[in-house]
Every structure is written in structure tokens, then in C-alpha cells.
Amino acid sequence: MKKLARCMIALSALVLCAEASAQAKQEPKISCPIDKALSGEALAAKLCADESLKIDQSMHRYWTQIAAENGDALCQYNLALILLGKKRQHDRVRAVFWLKKSAQSGFALAKDVLEQLEKNPSITIPVAPPPSN
């Protein structure tokens, strides 16, 4: 009987450990309006991108892409800069795609970068995005 009791205690401790470990692995919480962002609202997604910048780089890239897909011109530009900082050719192609989207939305910096890339396709563009004010 004592063995059974010890096994039950050990099993309970193991379950509690597993639950605590699973909670620790969850993504950090952000307080932006996630449902609105995922439903297509550009401003909500931009808020998530801005907030996640302080938490995690991969989370920030995710929310920047969501905001870009939702039509936010600054996030389209920022996503392009993120992609231009990568080494792969297909990332550069996607960067030009997002620069064009941003420029079509009237974002002047995107137009400038596109003009620079057209003049010299091998140019290295600084990848520090502008402030998100």
C-alpha cells in the first residue's frame, strides 16, 4: 500500500512538473487586440508588432508581416527592410514586393529605397527601420 501511495505522489509531482514546463514554453503574452489584428485590422496588427518588438524578434517579425498583409504601409516597409537584411535571393524578391506595396500606399521612404534598388540592384540598404510613430 505504501508503494502505491509513493507512486501516486511521484506521478502527481510528475504531472505538475509537466504542466509547469508547458506553461513556461508558451509564448509571452501581449496585450494588443490580437483578434482584431488576425481579422484584418491593420492598426491592431501594427500595435501587436510594436508591442512584440520589446519581447521577441521572431514574434515581432510575425506581427509585422500580419500588419503588412493587413495593409499598413509602415509595416510593409519594415518587413521589406527585415527581408533585405537576409542573405537569400527569394527574401530580396519578397522585400521588393513589400517595398512596392508600401510605395503604392504613399510611403515616401519605400519609394526612395525602390529607386536606389533600381539604379543599383546589388546595393546594400540599411536595415534599421524608421521609428513607428
C-alpha positions as CSV (number, residue, x, y, z in Angstrom):
1,M,0.0,0.0,0.0
2,K,2.9,2.3,0.9
3,K,4.4,1.7,-2.6
4,L,1.2,2.6,-4.3
5,A,0.9,5.8,-2.3
6,R,4.5,6.7,-3.1
7,C,3.9,6.0,-6.8
8,M,0.8,8.2,-6.7
9,I,2.7,11.1,-5.1
10,A,5.5,10.7,-7.7
11,L,3.0,10.6,-10.5
12,S,1.3,13.7,-9.2
13,A,4.6,15.5,-8.9
14,L,5.5,14.4,-12.5
15,V,2.2,15.8,-13.8
16,L,2.7,19.1,-12.0
17,C,6.2,19.4,-13.4
18,A,5.0,18.7,-16.9
19,E,2.2,21.3,-16.6
20,A,4.7,23.9,-15.3
21,S,7.1,23.2,-18.1
22,A,4.3,23.5,-20.7
23,Q,3.3,26.9,-19.3
24,A,6.9,28.1,-19.3
25,K,7.2,27.3,-23.0
26,Q,4.1,29.3,-24.0
27,E,4.6,32.5,-26.0
28,P,4.9,35.6,-23.9
29,K,1.6,37.4,-23.5
30,I,0.9,40.6,-25.4
31,S,-2.0,42.9,-24.6
32,C,-2.7,44.2,-28.1
33,P,-6.1,43.4,-29.8
34,I,-4.9,40.1,-31.3
35,D,-8.4,39.0,-32.6
36,K,-8.8,42.3,-34.5
37,A,-5.3,42.0,-35.8
38,L,-5.8,38.5,-37.1
39,S,-9.2,39.5,-38.6
40,G,-7.6,42.1,-40.9
41,E,-7.3,45.4,-38.9
42,A,-4.0,47.0,-39.9
43,L,-3.8,49.3,-36.8
44,A,-4.4,46.4,-34.4
45,A,-1.7,44.4,-36.1
46,K,0.7,47.3,-36.0
47,L,0.0,47.6,-32.3
48,C,0.9,43.9,-31.9
49,A,4.1,44.4,-34.0
50,D,5.1,47.4,-31.9
51,E,4.4,45.7,-28.6
52,S,6.2,42.4,-29.6
53,L,9.3,44.3,-30.6
54,K,10.2,44.6,-26.9
55,I,9.6,40.9,-26.3
56,D,10.9,38.7,-29.1
57,Q,12.4,39.2,-32.6
58,S,10.5,36.3,-34.3
59,M,7.2,37.4,-32.7
60,H,7.9,40.9,-33.9
61,R,8.5,39.7,-37.5
62,Y,5.3,37.6,-37.3
63,W,3.2,40.6,-36.3
64,T,5.0,42.9,-38.7
65,Q,4.0,40.5,-41.5
66,I,0.4,40.4,-40.3
67,A,0.2,44.2,-40.3
68,A,1.8,44.4,-43.7
69,E,-0.7,41.9,-45.1
70,N,-3.4,44.0,-43.4
71,G,-2.3,47.0,-45.4
72,D,-0.1,49.0,-43.0
73,A,2.4,50.9,-45.2
74,L,5.0,51.4,-42.5
75,C,4.9,47.7,-41.6
76,Q,5.1,46.8,-45.3
77,Y,8.3,49.0,-45.4
78,N,9.6,47.5,-42.1
79,L,9.0,43.9,-43.4
80,A,10.9,44.8,-46.6
81,L,13.8,46.0,-44.5
82,I,13.8,42.8,-42.4
83,L,13.8,40.8,-45.6
84,L,16.6,42.9,-47.2
85,G,18.7,42.0,-44.2
86,K,18.6,38.3,-45.1
87,K,21.0,36.7,-47.5
88,R,18.7,34.6,-49.6
89,Q,17.6,35.8,-53.0
90,H,13.9,34.9,-52.5
91,D,13.9,37.1,-49.4
92,R,15.2,40.0,-51.5
93,V,12.5,39.4,-54.1
94,R,9.8,39.5,-51.4
95,A,11.4,42.6,-50.0
96,V,10.9,44.4,-53.3
97,F,7.3,43.2,-53.4
98,W,6.7,44.8,-49.9
99,L,8.5,47.9,-50.9
100,K,6.3,48.3,-53.9
101,K,3.2,47.7,-51.8
102,S,4.4,50.3,-49.3
103,A,5.2,52.8,-52.1
104,Q,1.8,52.3,-53.6
105,S,0.3,53.3,-50.3
106,G,2.3,56.5,-50.5
107,F,5.1,55.7,-48.1
108,A,7.9,58.0,-49.3
109,L,10.9,56.1,-47.9
110,A,9.7,52.9,-49.7
111,K,9.8,54.9,-53.0
112,D,13.3,56.1,-52.2
113,V,14.6,52.6,-51.5
114,L,13.0,51.3,-54.7
115,E,14.6,54.0,-56.7
116,Q,18.0,53.1,-55.2
117,L,17.5,49.4,-55.9
118,E,16.5,50.1,-59.5
119,K,19.7,52.2,-60.0
120,N,21.9,49.6,-58.3
121,P,20.3,46.2,-57.6
122,S,23.3,45.0,-55.6
123,I,23.2,48.0,-53.2
124,T,23.0,47.2,-49.5
125,I,20.2,49.0,-47.9
126,P,20.5,49.9,-44.2
127,V,18.1,47.6,-42.4
128,A,17.3,49.8,-39.4
129,P,13.6,50.6,-39.7
130,P,12.3,54.2,-39.0
131,P,10.5,54.9,-35.8
132,S,7.0,53.6,-35.8
133,N,5.3,56.9,-34.7
